[in-house]
Amino acid sequence: MLPVAPPPPRRRAFVALPLAWAAFILVLTLTPAEDMPATPPWELLSFDTAAHAFVFFVLAVLSYFSSVRQPWFPWRRRHAFSLVLAEGILLGALIEFLQITMDLGRHGEWSDLLSDGIGTVAGLLLLHACRRWWA
């Protein structure tokens, strides 16, 4: 009788990581203005712009990684790049809309939405360039 091989390890999707990071982004961006710490003045690039791009860069990386590893929705695996891009831009637009409509002392700005999109695209491009090592 042949020995039975153990089943192959399951590829975990880590769905909670991008969801937790998105919740973290919402808390950061929808905190009332008077509760926010002072931001350092930067000469070349505004701190706010860099912060927006960075948090959306991380969100794109986590979302894409989770999307291509999840087994439940094959269409999400096939279209992960475009879905994560659209979701990142839509989340950025939602945040800016909420900042305009909610009375938090915050202001929605087009430059923030542009920074969100740049961070999302940069994260996806990095993953696309490095796909041979983790896919």
N, C-alpha and C positions, 0 to 999 in steps of 0.2 A: 504494500500500500504506500502510495506517495504521500509525503508530508504536505500539509496544507499551508500555503503561504499566507502570511498575514495580509489583511486588506491594505491597499495603498493609503497613505495618510490623506486625510481630507484637507483640502485647501480652504482655510478659513477666510471669510470675506472681510472681517473686521469692520462691519457696518457701523458699529458704535463710534469708531474714531472720527469719521467725517461728520457724523451727526453731532457729536460732542463739540467738535471744533466749530461747526456752524453756530451752535448755541453760544459758544464763547465769543464768536464774532458779534452776534446779536447783542450780547451783554455789553461788550466793549463799545459798540457803535451807538447803542441806544441809552447809554448812561447819561443822566442829565449833565449839562456842561459845567455846572458849579461843583460837581463831584469829581471831575476829571483833574488829574495832576497837570501841572504846567509842562508844556512840551519844550524841548531844547530848540533854540534857533539854529538852523542849519543854513549854510550859505548856498550850496549847489542845488540842493533838493529839499523840499519841505519835509519835515518829519512825518506829517500827516499822510502825505503821498506815499512815502516809503512804507509806512505802517500798513496802509491799505493794501499796497501791492504785496507785502510780505504775508499778511494773514490770508489773502486770497491765493497766493502761491501755495501755501501749506494746504489750504482747503482743496485746491485742484489736485495736488499730489495724493492726498488721502482719499479723495472721492474716486479718482481714476483707479488707484490701486485696489480699492474695495470693489469697484464696479467690474473690473476684469476678473476678479477672483470669485465673485459670488456665483452660486450655481442655480439660483432660482429663476432668473430672468435672462434667457439667452439673448434676447434683443438688446438688453442693456449692455451685455458683454460686447456684442457686435458694434454697437454705436456709442461706446463709452466716451470716446474723445469728444464727439459733438454734443452729447448730452451733458457732460461735465462742463464744457464751455458755456452752453446755454444756461445751465443751472447757476454757474458762477456769476454770469452777467445779470441774470434775473434776481439773484440774491442781492447783488450790489444795488440794482435799481430799486428793489423793495426797501432796502435800508435807507437809501437816499429819500425815497418817498415818505417813509415813516419819520425821518428826521424833519422833513418839511411840515408834515401834518400834525405831529405830536408836539406839544408845548414843552420841550425839554431844554430849550436854550441852544439847541444844535441847529445847524444849517445844512440842508442837502446841497451838494455841489456836483456839477458835471465833472469836475476834475477828479473827485473821489470815485465816481463811477468809471471814469477812464482808467484810474489807477487799479481799481478792482479787476477790470478786464485785462489790463497788462499783466497783473500778477497771475491771473488764471491762465492766460496764454503762455506765460513764461514757465509755469509749473507743468503744463501739458507738453510743451516743447522739450523740456528737460527729460520728462518721462519717455517721450518718443525717442529721444536721442540715446537714452540708456536702456531701452527695452530689452536688448539682448541679454543683459545681466540679471534681470529680475523676472522676465516673462516666462 
